[in-house]
């Protein structure tokens, strides 16, 4: 090698040495920090309630999910029903959870689950997931579950997407009045997720306007007299199927526009809140 070539090579050595650390890790190979996080993640997670089901499906790896509740695969109740059909679904017994040998249980204490008395004595690592009655509560639940399953970055990314999708919806309702009217004349009031949704899109909840509690009954005569701008109903009650749904479709209410939202989007505070808000905003804007 000539002196000129050697000189040029020696001039490149420092650059090569500086570049080496940037290319040391081969593509597809996890960095040490990522390997540590992956090692510490729970590998067998069980959900004990419907709301935990939906967040677990949204935030955990499929192989981390050891069991969901039986409601997870019910399309009338669960927004993740289609995905849940390919995942383990439990019937609700303590024996099923014990057999799964989980390293994380989400939804404890699930206060209405009879299996809890048995499971509490097992001292599982657990996350008590409180019901979210507003958007702030949903974000808190997302962060809690994302952190517990070992994917906090997924939770933050989801929140960024949700915030972006909600932007601009508040003007849709323009202060008009809506009533969430359910089977047998039940009316959803303030302090609920539905009330938060109405406020989110610029609607006024009739129940709040009348000083009703979070859940009350309202007769057909009262509803006709109040005459809200919209009646919001569960999509499953758009047709009369029994006496419970017949009340919603009484002729005395026929001139009040209907807005329909699937119950699966409102029964739990989770990612489906976005679907409900966008559907509500789109329907009231179109009328």
QUIWO-V838137 format. One record per residue. N is the residue number from 1. OMEGA is omega in degrees with one decimal (* if undefined). D_CENTER is the distance of its C-alpha to the mean C-alpha in whole Angstrom. Layout:
N,OMEGA,D_CENTER
N,OMEGA,D_CENTER
//
This chain:
1,-178.1,67
2,179.3,69
3,-178.9,69
4,-179.9,67
5,178.7,64
6,-179.1,64
7,179.9,64
8,-179.8,61
9,-179.0,59
10,178.1,59
11,-179.0,58
12,-174.8,55
13,179.2,54
14,179.4,52
15,179.2,50
16,179.4,49
17,178.9,49
18,-177.4,46
19,-173.5,44
20,-178.4,44
21,-178.5,41
22,-176.0,39
23,-175.6,40
24,-179.1,40
25,179.7,37
26,177.9,37
27,178.3,34
28,179.7,31
29,-176.7,32
30,174.7,30
31,-178.2,31
32,-179.0,32
33,179.1,29
34,178.5,26
35,179.0,28
36,179.3,28
37,179.9,24
38,-179.8,24
39,-177.0,26
40,-178.2,25
41,174.0,21
42,-175.7,21
43,-179.6,22
44,-174.7,21
45,178.5,17
46,176.1,17
47,-180.0,14
48,175.1,15
49,-174.0,12
50,-178.3,10
51,175.6,7
52,177.5,8
53,-171.1,9
54,177.4,6
55,178.7,5
56,178.0,9
57,-176.9,9
58,-168.7,8
59,-177.2,10
60,170.6,13
61,-179.4,16
62,-177.1,17
63,176.8,20
64,-173.0,18
65,-178.9,16
66,179.6,19
67,174.9,17
68,177.7,15
69,-179.0,15
70,179.7,17
71,-175.8,14
72,-177.3,12
73,178.8,15
74,-175.5,15
75,178.3,14
76,-176.8,15
77,-169.3,12
78,176.5,10
79,-179.5,8
80,-175.0,9
81,-177.9,13
82,179.0,15
83,-175.9,14
84,-179.1,14
85,180.0,18
86,-178.5,19
87,179.0,18
88,178.8,19
89,-177.7,18
90,179.3,20
91,177.7,22
92,-178.6,21
93,176.8,24
94,-178.1,25
95,179.5,27
96,179.5,25
97,179.1,23
98,-179.6,26
99,179.5,27
100,179.2,24
101,-174.9,26
102,170.7,22
103,171.6,23
104,176.1,19
105,-179.8,18
106,-179.1,14
107,175.8,14
108,-5.8,18
109,173.8,19
110,-162.2,17
111,-179.6,20
112,-177.3,20
113,-177.3,20
114,-179.3,24
115,-172.5,24
116,-179.1,23
117,178.6,27
118,-174.0,28
119,-179.5,25
120,-178.2,26
121,-178.0,29
122,177.5,28
123,175.8,27
124,167.3,24
125,-172.4,22
126,175.0,19
127,176.2,16
128,-176.8,16
129,-179.2,12
130,178.7,13
131,178.5,11
132,-178.9,9
133,177.0,12
134,-175.5,11
135,178.3,10
136,177.6,12
137,177.5,11
138,-179.4,7
139,177.9,9
140,179.1,11
141,179.1,9
142,-179.1,8
143,-179.0,11
144,-178.6,12
145,179.5,11
146,178.3,12
147,-177.4,15
148,-179.0,16
149,175.9,15
150,179.6,18
151,-177.9,16
152,-178.8,15
153,177.6,16
154,177.7,13
155,-179.9,11
156,178.6,14
157,178.1,14
158,-179.3,10
159,177.3,11
160,179.5,14
161,-179.1,13
162,178.7,11
163,-179.1,14
164,-178.4,16
165,-179.6,14
166,-177.1,14
167,175.5,18
168,-177.6,21
169,-171.2,19
170,-177.0,20
171,-173.5,24
172,-174.6,23
173,178.3,23
174,175.3,26
175,178.4,26
176,-172.1,27
177,178.6,26
178,177.6,23
179,174.8,23
180,-172.0,20
181,-174.8,23
182,177.3,22
183,177.3,24
184,172.4,27
185,177.5,27
186,-176.5,24
187,-179.8,23
188,-174.6,20
189,-177.0,21
190,-179.1,20
191,-179.0,18
192,178.8,15
193,179.0,12
194,177.6,14
195,178.1,16
196,177.4,14
197,179.5,14
198,179.0,17
199,-178.3,18
200,-176.7,16
201,174.0,18
202,176.6,21
203,174.8,22
204,-179.2,24
205,-179.7,22
206,-178.7,25
207,178.1,25
208,179.6,25
209,-178.6,28
210,179.6,30
211,179.5,29
212,176.1,27
213,-176.1,25
214,176.0,21
215,179.9,22
216,174.0,25
217,-179.1,28
218,-177.5,29
219,177.5,32
220,-179.3,33
221,178.5,36
222,-179.0,34
223,179.5,31
224,179.2,34
225,-179.9,36
226,176.5,33
227,176.6,32
228,178.1,29
229,179.9,28
230,165.6,25
231,179.0,24
232,-177.4,20
233,171.7,20
234,-178.2,18
235,-178.0,19
236,-178.4,20
237,179.7,23
238,176.2,24
239,178.2,27
240,-179.7,29
241,179.3,29
242,-178.0,30
243,-179.9,31
244,179.8,28
245,-179.1,27
246,-178.3,30
247,-178.3,30
248,-175.0,28
249,-179.9,30
250,-178.6,33
251,-178.4,36
252,-179.3,36
253,-169.8,32
254,-176.9,33
255,176.6,34
256,-178.3,30
257,-179.4,28
258,173.1,25
259,-174.9,21
260,177.9,19
261,177.8,15
262,178.2,14
263,-178.8,13
264,-179.9,10
265,-175.0,8
266,-176.5,9
267,179.1,9
268,174.3,6
269,-177.9,5
270,-178.2,2
271,-179.1,3
272,175.5,5
273,-179.5,7
274,178.7,9
275,-179.1,10
276,-178.6,11
277,-178.7,13
278,179.4,14
279,179.7,16
280,179.9,17
281,-178.1,19
282,-176.7,20
283,178.9,21
284,178.1,23
285,-176.8,24
286,-176.5,26
287,*,28
//
